[in-house]
Amino acid sequence: MAEYDTEVRTIGNKWGRQSNTTQAINAAQRQGKSIETTKKYAASQNKQSSAAKNTAKLDRETEELHHEHVALSLSRLIQKSRQDKEMTQKELATKINEKPQVINEYESGKAIPNQQVISKLERCLGVKLRGKDMGLPFVLGKK
């Protein structure tokens, strides 16, 4: 089980501190002091015990794991609505307190949908971007 056993040698000094340097251990041996040797099992391994469970779970997974991106229809609707309001991507991003890169990703279809960002876009552009009423005017307080 313990493939990589390591021995740790320590000596105590008069202040109660322990030292495990080779030089200190050799000096202590010459002086006849007691040296404590302990074995630590799997000390040089950097493994997590839960990794095996996750790996097995992923192996049993049959479908391909990936993130869904914004639909092309949504990205085109955002772009059209922004252009109808004669705004640049940067201006729209400033109004909804997001980075211009976020707007660019949504309009190019590369973004992973975030409902909070879509809600901000709906309010700013005045167009519904979700549900069956997609593309209709957005009225605040009405679903």
HELIX and SHEET records of a PDB file:
HELIX    1   1 THR A   22  GLN A   31  1                                  10    
HELIX    2   2 ALA A   51  ARG A   60  1                                  10    
HELIX    3   3 LEU A   72  ASP A   84  1                                  13    
HELIX    4   4 GLN A   89  LYS A   95  1                                   7    
HELIX    5   5 PRO A  100  SER A  108  1                                   9    
HELIX    6   6 GLN A  115  LEU A  125  1                                  11    
SHEET    1   A 3 GLN A  18  SER A  19  0                                        
SHEET    2   A 3 THR A   6  GLY A  12 -1                                        
SHEET    3   A 3 GLU A  36  LYS A  40 -1                                        
END                                                                             
